[in-house]
Amino acid sequence: MKTIVKYLAIVAGLALISSGSLFAQKSGVFKTYADYSAGKMEYGIDCAKETHKIKLNDFWGKDYITVVHEGKPYDLKKAETWGFQLCEEKLVRFQGKEDYSVSDKSILWIYSEKSTEAGNPKTGGSKTITTFYFSKGGNSDIKELTLLNLKATFPDDHKLHDAIDGQFKSDASLGEFDQFHKHYKINHFLESQGVK
């Protein structure tokens, strides 16, 4: 009996893979949050069949991204674009001309940004620093993830403020990831508190 069940599971899995529904990945640009919510992409591709490039132009300090789609480059203002998704399902959101990589989507959208800090000139070396940001949902302002900013997002919920203070002792603790629940600990905590 176990052999038949395993066989049926393998056949069902292969059927999903061959139909493309299991691994149907898309890449493209979302002009607005409403477009993202509806899955409406501009310059979209099916990652299994096509390729394109989306360049942030951060190195040059440009206020636009360049999308190379079907061999042609298109420049899109970051301030007029909500964000984009890459084939490996990386989602990037813009606020002004700044870009933020989405790390978690729940009550809070959590974004992370890595930067390199030069080490001591005498000892050498450098270290990577991760700064966390958040927004309440995918369409509100992005702010640095601090206890003060978090509590300001729920200004009248003093009971929640006390619970946050009891659970998180520093700004840095808000950026901890819960491997078991596959969420940042702050999101799991807010869900457990019934926050919407």
C-alpha positions as CSV (number, residue, x, y, z in Angstrom):
1,M,0.0,0.0,0.0
2,K,2.8,2.4,0.9
3,T,4.5,1.8,-2.5
4,I,1.2,2.7,-4.3
5,V,0.8,5.9,-2.3
6,K,4.4,6.9,-3.0
7,Y,4.0,6.1,-6.7
8,L,0.8,8.2,-6.9
9,A,2.5,11.1,-5.1
10,I,5.4,11.0,-7.6
11,V,3.1,10.9,-10.6
12,A,1.1,13.8,-9.2
13,G,4.3,15.8,-8.6
14,L,5.5,15.1,-12.1
15,A,2.2,16.2,-13.6
16,L,2.4,19.5,-11.7
17,I,6.0,20.1,-12.8
18,S,5.2,19.3,-16.4
19,S,2.2,21.6,-16.4
20,G,4.4,24.4,-15.1
21,S,2.0,25.4,-12.4
22,L,4.3,24.4,-9.6
23,F,7.3,26.4,-10.8
24,A,5.6,29.1,-12.8
25,Q,7.8,32.0,-11.9
26,K,7.4,35.5,-13.3
27,S,9.6,38.5,-13.4
28,G,8.6,42.1,-14.2
29,V,7.8,45.6,-12.9
30,F,4.8,46.7,-10.9
31,K,3.8,50.4,-11.4
32,T,1.6,50.5,-8.3
33,Y,0.7,48.4,-5.3
34,A,-2.7,47.7,-6.8
35,D,-0.8,46.2,-9.8
36,Y,1.3,44.0,-7.5
37,S,-1.8,42.8,-5.6
38,A,-3.5,41.9,-8.9
39,G,-0.3,40.3,-10.4
40,K,-0.3,42.8,-13.2
41,M,3.3,43.2,-14.4
42,E,4.8,45.5,-17.0
43,Y,7.7,44.1,-19.0
44,G,6.8,40.7,-17.5
45,I,8.3,37.4,-18.5
46,D,7.8,33.7,-17.8
47,C,11.1,32.8,-16.3
48,A,11.0,29.2,-17.7
49,K,10.9,30.6,-21.3
50,E,12.4,34.1,-21.4
51,T,15.1,36.3,-19.9
52,H,15.5,40.0,-19.3
53,K,17.5,42.3,-17.1
54,I,16.4,44.8,-14.4
55,K,19.2,47.1,-13.4
56,L,18.9,49.3,-10.2
57,N,21.6,51.8,-11.4
58,D,22.5,52.3,-7.7
59,F,26.2,52.4,-8.4
60,W,25.7,55.6,-10.5
61,G,23.1,57.1,-8.1
62,K,20.5,57.3,-10.8
63,D,16.8,57.9,-9.9
64,Y,15.6,55.3,-12.4
65,I,15.9,51.6,-13.1
66,T,16.6,50.2,-16.5
67,V,14.6,47.2,-17.8
68,V,16.1,45.4,-20.8
69,H,13.0,43.7,-22.2
70,E,13.0,41.9,-25.6
71,G,16.4,43.4,-26.3
72,K,15.3,47.0,-25.8
73,P,16.2,49.2,-22.7
74,Y,13.5,51.1,-20.9
75,D,14.2,53.6,-18.1
76,L,11.6,53.9,-15.4
77,K,11.7,56.4,-12.6
78,K,11.9,54.7,-9.2
79,A,9.6,57.3,-7.6
80,E,6.9,56.4,-10.2
81,T,7.3,52.7,-9.8
82,W,6.1,50.5,-6.9
83,G,8.7,47.8,-7.4
84,F,9.7,44.7,-9.3
85,Q,10.1,40.9,-8.9
86,L,13.0,38.8,-10.2
87,C,12.9,35.2,-11.4
88,E,14.3,33.9,-8.1
89,E,11.2,35.5,-6.5
90,K,13.2,38.4,-5.0
91,L,10.8,41.3,-4.6
92,V,12.1,44.9,-4.4
93,R,10.1,47.9,-3.5
94,F,10.8,51.6,-4.1
95,Q,10.2,54.6,-1.9
96,G,11.4,57.8,-3.6
97,K,14.7,56.8,-5.3
98,E,15.6,54.2,-2.6
99,D,15.1,50.5,-3.1
100,Y,14.3,47.9,-0.4
101,S,14.5,44.1,-0.7
102,V,11.4,42.4,0.8
103,S,12.4,39.8,3.4
104,D,9.0,39.0,4.9
105,K,5.4,39.8,4.2
106,S,2.8,39.5,7.0
107,I,1.3,42.2,9.3
108,L,4.6,44.0,8.7
109,W,6.5,43.9,5.5
110,I,10.1,43.6,6.5
111,Y,12.9,44.9,4.3
112,S,16.6,44.4,4.7
113,E,19.6,46.4,3.4
114,K,23.1,45.2,3.6
115,S,26.0,47.6,3.7
116,T,29.7,47.3,4.3
117,E,31.5,49.2,7.0
118,A,35.2,49.7,6.8
119,G,37.2,48.2,9.5
120,N,40.0,49.7,11.6
121,P,42.7,51.0,9.2
122,K,45.4,49.4,11.4
123,T,43.8,45.9,11.7
124,G,42.0,45.9,8.3
125,G,39.0,44.0,7.3
126,S,35.4,45.2,7.0
127,K,32.1,44.0,8.2
128,T,28.7,43.7,6.7
129,I,25.9,45.5,8.5
130,T,22.2,44.7,7.9
131,T,19.7,47.4,8.5
132,F,16.0,46.5,8.8
133,Y,13.0,48.5,7.6
134,F,9.3,47.9,7.7
135,S,5.9,49.1,6.5
136,K,2.5,48.1,7.7
137,G,1.4,46.2,4.6
138,G,2.9,46.7,1.2
139,N,1.7,50.2,0.4
140,S,2.5,52.3,3.5
141,D,5.6,54.3,4.1
142,I,8.8,52.4,4.8
143,K,10.6,53.3,8.1
144,E,13.6,52.0,9.9
145,L,12.6,49.0,12.1
146,T,12.9,50.4,15.6
147,L,10.8,50.0,18.8
148,L,9.8,53.7,18.6
149,N,8.7,53.5,14.9
150,L,7.0,50.2,15.5
151,K,4.9,51.5,18.4
152,A,4.1,54.7,16.4
153,T,2.5,52.4,13.8
154,F,-0.1,51.4,16.4
155,P,-0.3,54.7,18.2
156,D,-3.4,54.0,20.4
157,D,-2.7,50.4,21.4
158,H,-0.9,50.9,24.7
159,K,-1.5,47.3,25.7
160,L,0.4,46.2,22.5
161,H,3.2,48.7,23.3
162,D,3.7,47.0,26.7
163,A,3.6,43.6,25.2
164,I,6.3,44.6,22.6
165,D,8.4,46.1,25.4
166,G,8.1,42.8,27.3
167,Q,9.1,40.7,24.3
168,F,11.7,42.8,22.5
169,K,14.5,44.4,24.5
170,S,16.3,46.4,21.7
171,D,15.9,47.6,18.2
172,A,18.3,44.9,17.1
173,S,16.0,42.2,18.5
174,L,13.3,43.2,16.0
175,G,15.4,41.9,13.2
176,E,15.6,38.4,14.4
177,F,14.3,35.6,12.2
178,D,12.3,32.7,13.6
179,Q,13.5,29.6,11.7
180,F,10.7,27.4,13.0
181,H,7.8,29.8,11.9
182,K,9.6,31.1,8.8
183,H,8.8,34.7,9.8
184,Y,10.6,37.5,11.5
185,K,9.9,37.1,15.2
186,I,8.1,40.5,15.3
187,N,5.6,39.3,12.7
188,H,5.0,36.0,14.5
189,F,4.6,38.0,17.8
190,L,2.1,40.4,16.2
191,E,0.1,37.5,14.7
192,S,0.0,35.8,18.1
193,Q,-1.3,39.1,19.6
194,G,-4.2,39.2,17.1
195,V,-2.9,42.4,15.4
196,K,-4.3,43.1,12.0
